[in-house]
Amino acid sequence: MGLIHETDESVRGFTNRRPSCYTLLGEVMRRNYCNGSCFLVGLLLLLISGRLSPAVGMNSHVVTSGERSSLDYFIIVTGSELLRGIYADGHTQFITQTLGPLGYRCRGSMSIGDVQRDLFKALDFAGNQASLILTTGGLGPTSQDITRKALSDYTKIELKEHPQALADLERRFSRTQGVLQPILRDQALAPTEGTYLANPNGTAVGVVFDDGQRVIAALPGPPRELQPMVKNHLVPYLSGRFGLRSVGNSLTMRFAAVGQSRIDQVIRDHLTFPKDLVVWSSFKANRVDVTFSLPGNSSQEAKRLKSFENDLLEHVGEYMYSDKGSSLEERIFELLEQQNAQLVVCEIASGASVASSLLGTKGASERFKGAYSAPSHPELARLLGYVLNSGRQASPGKFIREMAWAASEKWRRTWSLVVGPVTLSDNGSASVWIAAGSVGSGFVTSKIGVRMGSKLRRARLVTFALDLLRKQLK
């Protein structure tokens, strides 16, 4: 039917952490037996073991702790292209990052295809995990977009054309009601019990089915539609529906070249937080975001957040590159701007991935001079016009430093960043040397251990290379 996975591996909340969503059924499905018969077998096992009530119900999972309430929810990501590997699921990470600091706790996420029976099975499973279910995708005008009608059939809540949703749709297409094509007009259908969520970035409105005990909110699939809908419409609705706080005062610290587990350990061992503070973290490609969130927006709470930030910086301050929302790439160009400097990049093992991450970033057109990509170090030397010493083979670290110097000198002493080739040690471990600096400021080198899988290696190299450059620019 699909994939069930825990969200704690990539997105973690440090307060009120819940157990994993891997029940016996999840374990059965996880072992690559993701078909309908396996689902029924797993369901039967749960019934026999007493871990699942025969009547599939939506019991409330609202938990109150001190002054702060929390709510469990489950995500169902629909789309057959996900199961074919065409697209990756980015919705789970975005939704958990957005809702986590507000007190919402994700019990799990499931990916399924565009098949109604699979959606029904997923809803049965999710309903025993949480009283709030979020689905993504399947709201468009094509025959594969089955979510709206399927949810109506599942909940027994009828759909009716919503006047305001229809008016918004007509304005978008600048047509009268009689001219609007039926296939587009269907996207103005909303539940008679529940509501709809406006979509200024697309044609398909979000729909919320609410029978008083359970809430199922269906969101559009395209990220440019889903993400603003979650922030601008879903969060305010859920805040009013469940009594949880809306977005208050928050501060996000962004770290690079450090593990999420290390920051987690520092927080647990050295920091003490009040009950009304939520600390949330996410991890991707050796970059960690840590968000502190308080319920109010007063200047006093802003000062409290800054105090929490300073406490964490005492232990891992060298790894933080921004607390103002800048990406690592944007931070590089901010530092270059401060020094009125420019950058050239040379790459071997990273296969132009560093340059690709920088292109299109704000500031690139003024501060990024260009890039060289070569399959080997002799070819890189040739591109830079650097003559290698044929009589003596330089060590990998020294060679990369020389290439960084050659690149900086060639481009009139600009800053340079060089990622060398993969080298193997006697025990077979792989590593890559990186160098950063300028002729005027000097150069620093670092050896990074890598895995041999190209995607993992390159994502890791981009982060470590840019962070080495960031530290030198500071």
KOLMINU-510716 format. One line per 4 residues: for each residue x, z, y of C-alpha. Coordinates in steps of 0.05 Angstrom, whole numbers, padded with zeros to 5 digits. Each point is the difference from the previous one (the first is absolute). Example, Ala and Ser with C-alpha at 12.3 -4.5 7.8 and 13.67 -1.06 7.14 Angstrom:
% residues 2
00246/00156/-00090; 00027/-00013/00069
END
This chain:
% residues 474
00000/00000/00000; 00056/00016/00048; 00053/00049/00018; -00005/00074/00015
00059/00030/00037; 00017/00064/00035; 00011/-00004/00074; 00049/00059/00002
00059/-00044/-00019; -00002/-00037/00066; -00042/00044/00045; 00001/00076/-00002
-00035/00057/00035; 00040/00064/00000; -00061/00045/00009; -00058/00010/-00049
00030/-00047/-00052; -00048/-00017/-00056; 00014/-00014/-00074; 00011/-00072/-00022
-00060/-00045/-00013; 00028/-00018/-00069; -00054/00026/-00046; -00003/-00021/-00073
-00036/-00063/00021; 00053/-00017/00052; 00054/00009/-00051; -00034/-00046/-00050
-00009/-00054/00052; 00071/00009/00027; 00030/-00021/-00067; -00015/-00073/00012
-00068/00001/-00035; -00039/-00016/00063; -00062/-00034/-00030; -00072/00017/-00007
00003/00026/-00071; 00057/00046/00016; -00039/00028/00058; -00059/00016/-00045
00046/00033/-00051; 00032/00042/00055; -00068/00019/00027; -00022/00022/-00070
00063/00042/-00008; -00015/00035/00065; -00072/00014/-00021; 00023/00028/-00067
00053/00044/00033; -00051/00028/00049; 00041/-00023/00060; -00054/-00046/00025
-00074/00014/00006; -00044/-00052/-00036; -00040/-00007/00064; 00045/-00036/00049
-00012/00039/00064; 00030/00006/00069; 00016/00073/00009; 00025/00024/00067
00075/00011/00004; 00002/00029/00070; 00047/00059/00002; 00006/00047/00059
00065/00038/00011; 00005/00046/00060; -00017/-00039/00064; 00012/-00068/-00032
-00044/-00039/-00048; 00024/-00054/-00048; -00035/-00055/-00039; 00020/-00036/-00063
-00009/-00076/-00003; 00016/-00057/-00047; 00021/-00072/00017; -00022/-00062/-00038
00039/-00063/00021; -00035/-00063/-00022; 00029/-00070/-00007; 00019/-00041/-00061
00061/-00025/00038; 00028/00071/-00003; -00002/00000/-00076; 00035/-00067/-00002
00057/00025/00043; -00014/-00046/00059; -00008/00058/00049; 00023/00072/-00002
-00048/00058/00016; 00018/00023/00070; -00069/00030/00013; 00012/00064/-00039
00062/00017/00040; -00034/-00014/00067; -00063/00038/-00016; 00035/00061/-00027
00048/00002/00059; -00058/-00004/00048; -00047/00050/-00033; 00051/00049/-00028
00018/00034/00067; -00075/00010/00013; -00010/00042/-00063; -00023/-00054/-00049
00032/00003/-00069; 00005/-00063/-00042; -00013/00014/-00074; 00023/-00069/-00022
-00004/-00075/00011; -00024/-00054/-00048; 00010/-00076/00004; -00052/-00044/-00032
-00021/-00073/-00001; -00061/-00032/00032; -00046/00017/-00059; -00063/00041/00009
00003/00036/-00067; 00072/00022/00016; -00022/00024/00068; -00056/00041/-00032
00049/00032/-00049; 00049/00015/00056; -00056/00032/00040; -00020/00044/-00059
00071/00024/-00008; 00012/00010/00075; -00065/00037/00007; 00024/00055/-00046
00062/00009/00042; -00029/00003/00070; -00064/-00002/00041; 00029/-00053/00046
00020/-00068/-00027; 00033/-00055/00042; 00001/-00072/-00025; 00039/-00057/00031
-00014/-00075/-00003; -00057/-00041/-00025; -00042/-00001/00064; 00012/-00073/00021
-00044/-00061/-00005; 00026/-00030/-00066; -00029/00005/-00070; 00056/00047/-00020
-00020/00050/00054; -00046/00043/-00042; 00012/00070/00027; -00059/00006/00048
-00053/-00021/-00050; 00034/00037/-00058; 00000/00066/00038; -00073/-00010/00017
-00017/-00010/-00074; 00044/00060/-00020; -00029/00049/00051; -00071/-00027/-00002
00003/-00003/00076; -00030/-00064/00029; 00034/-00046/00049; -00034/-00021/00064
00022/-00044/00057; 00026/00045/00055; -00021/-00025/00070; 00063/00023/00035
00046/-00027/-00055; -00037/-00067/00004; 00006/-00002/00076; 00075/00013/-00005
00006/-00056/-00051; -00039/-00048/00043; 00044/00015/00061; 00062/-00012/-00042
-00024/-00069/-00021; -00037/-00014/00066; -00061/-00024/-00038; -00074/00017/00000
-00033/00038/-00056; -00033/-00062/-00028; 00065/-00040/-00003; 00045/00053/-00032
00015/-00021/-00072; -00032/00045/-00054; 00067/00012/-00033; 00027/00029/00065
-00065/00036/00017; 00004/00039/-00065; 00060/00037/00030; -00048/00035/00047
-00034/00035/-00059; 00007/00076/00002; -00026/00057/-00044; -00068/00030/00016
00032/00068/-00016; 00066/00004/00036; 00029/-00043/00055; 00046/-00057/00016
00069/-00001/00032; 00012/-00051/00054; 00054/-00053/-00011; 00023/-00031/00066
00058/-00034/-00038; -00041/-00037/-00052; -00069/-00020/-00023; -00013/00051/-00056
-00023/00068/00024; 00018/00061/-00040; -00058/00033/-00037; -00012/00073/-00016
-00048/00021/-00056; -00022/00072/00009; -00053/00031/-00044; 00013/00071/00025
00045/00021/-00057; 00051/-00056/-00004; 00029/-00048/00050; 00029/-00068/-00019
00032/-00037/00058; 00018/-00073/-00011; 00055/-00028/00045; 00023/-00072/00010
00062/-00026/-00037; 00043/-00032/00055; 00046/00054/00030; -00012/-00025/00071
-00073/00017/-00010; 00005/00062/-00044; 00051/00039/00039; -00035/00002/00068
-00066/00012/-00035; 00028/00062/-00035; 00029/00028/00064; -00055/-00018/00049
-00063/00004/-00041; 00009/00033/-00069; 00037/00062/00024; -00051/00017/00054
-00057/-00011/-00050; 00032/00044/-00053; 00016/00054/00051; -00074/00004/00019
-00025/-00007/-00071; 00044/00052/-00034; 00019/00044/00058; 00074/-00012/-00006
00041/-00008/00062; 00012/-00066/00033; 00069/-00023/00023; 00031/00058/00039
00071/00009/00024; 00053/-00029/-00047; 00074/-00015/00001; 00036/-00046/-00049
00074/00005/-00014; 00033/-00061/-00032; 00061/00008/-00045; 00046/-00050/-00034
00051/00003/-00057; -00026/00066/-00026; -00045/00017/-00059; -00071/00024/00009
00015/00056/-00050; 00055/00028/00044; -00045/00004/00061; -00054/00031/-00043
00049/00052/-00024; 00024/00016/00070; -00072/00010/00023; -00015/00046/-00059
00064/00041/00006; 00011/00007/00074; -00064/-00012/00039; -00062/00043/00008
-00063/-00032/00026; -00068/00028/00022; -00063/-00015/-00040; -00027/-00049/00051
00061/-00046/-00006; 00000/-00058/-00049; 00066/-00031/-00020; -00002/-00068/-00031
00055/-00048/-00023; 00006/-00071/-00026; 00059/-00036/-00030; 00019/-00074/-00004
00067/-00035/-00008; 00041/00064/00014; -00039/00014/00063; -00042/00063/00007
-00054/00015/00050; -00019/00073/00010; -00062/00014/00041; -00019/00068/00030
-00074/00004/00020; -00040/00053/00037; -00075/-00002/00011; 00000/00003/00077
00029/-00042/00056; 00023/00054/00049; 00069/00002/00031; 00012/00066/-00036
-00009/-00034/-00068; 00047/-00055/00022; 00052/00053/00013; -00013/00030/-00068
00011/-00067/-00033; 00066/-00009/00038; 00022/00068/-00025; -00014/-00020/-00072
00039/-00064/00011; 00060/00038/00027; -00001/00047/-00061; 00004/-00060/-00047
00054/-00035/00042; 00046/00060/-00010; 00005/-00019/-00073; -00008/-00076/-00003
00008/-00023/00072; 00054/-00051/-00016; -00049/-00042/-00039; -00056/-00004/00052
-00002/-00066/00038; -00065/00008/00040; -00057/00046/00017; -00035/-00050/00045
-00026/-00048/-00053; 00057/-00050/00003; 00022/-00035/-00064; 00073/00004/-00020
00008/-00073/00022; -00032/00015/00068; 00046/00060/00008; 00061/-00044/-00010
-00021/-00045/00057; -00017/00060/00044; 00071/00026/-00008; 00030/-00069/00012
-00042/-00005/00064; 00026/00067/00024; 00072/-00026/-00007; -00016/-00070/00024
00030/-00024/-00065; -00017/-00054/-00052; 00005/-00004/-00075; 00023/-00049/-00054
-00014/00011/-00074; 00040/-00025/-00060; -00028/00008/-00071; 00019/-00013/-00072
-00035/00047/-00048; -00062/00008/00044; -00013/-00075/00002; -00021/-00003/00074
-00050/00057/-00010; 00029/00041/00058; -00005/-00059/00047; -00071/-00015/-00024
-00021/00072/00015; 00027/-00006/00071; -00029/-00068/00017; -00067/00007/00035
00013/00072/00021; -00009/00016/00073; 00067/-00011/00034; 00027/-00049/-00050
-00002/-00060/00047; 00045/00036/00051; 00046/00041/-00045; 00007/-00037/-00066
00054/-00053/00005; -00008/-00027/-00071; 00019/00009/-00073; 00044/-00027/-00055
-00019/00001/-00074; 00048/-00019/-00055; 00003/00005/-00076; 00071/00029/-00003
00052/00031/00044; 00045/-00063/00004; -00060/-00039/00025; -00016/00053/00052
00072/00000/00024; -00003/-00076/00006; -00064/00004/00041; 00033/00049/00047
00065/-00040/00005; 00039/00057/-00030; 00062/-00017/-00041; 00006/00044/-00063
00068/00025/-00021; 00013/-00040/-00063; 00058/00044/-00021; -00038/00066/-00004
-00072/00016/-00018; -00029/00049/00050; -00043/00058/-00026; -00076/-00012/00008
-00005/00052/00055; 00058/-00028/00040; -00025/-00072/-00008; -00069/00019/00028
00032/00036/00059; 00042/-00063/00014; -00062/-00044/-00004; -00036/00046/00049
00059/-00005/00048; 00002/-00076/-00008; -00074/-00007/00015; 00003/00045/00060
00061/-00037/00028; -00031/-00068/-00013; -00061/00018/00041; 00039/00029/00059
00004/00071/-00025; -00074/00009/-00015; -00023/00051/-00051; 00003/-00022/-00072
-00031/00022/-00066; 00028/-00025/-00066; -00028/00009/-00070; 00051/-00017/-00054
-00007/-00024/-00071; -00020/00041/-00060; 00061/00030/-00034; 00003/00033/-00068
00042/00060/-00017; 00036/00011/-00066; -00060/00039/-00026; -00048/-00056/00018
-00033/00032/00061; -00017/-00047/00056; 00013/00011/00074; 00002/-00037/00066
00045/00012/00060; -00031/-00002/00070; 00035/-00001/00067; -00026/00008/00071
00029/00004/00069; 00034/-00040/00054; 00070/-00017/00022; -00009/00047/00059
-00029/00059/-00037; 00033/-00006/-00067; -00030/-00009/-00070; -00027/00045/-00053
-00009/-00018/-00074; -00043/00029/-00054; -00008/-00013/-00075; -00071/-00001/-00026
-00018/00006/-00073; -00052/-00053/-00020; -00043/-00020/-00058; 00009/-00070/-00028
-00073/-00021/00011; 00002/-00045/00061; -00063/00025/00034; 00017/00073/-00006
00072/-00013/00019; -00017/-00039/00062; -00053/00047/00026; 00048/00058/-00007
00057/-00038/00032; -00041/-00019/00061; -00016/00073/00014; 00070/00026/-00011
00033/-00056/00039; -00045/00008/00060; 00007/00075/-00001; 00076/-00005/-00002
-00004/-00045/00061; -00049/00048/00034; 00048/00058/-00008; 00057/-00040/00029
-00041/-00023/00059; -00017/00072/00016
END
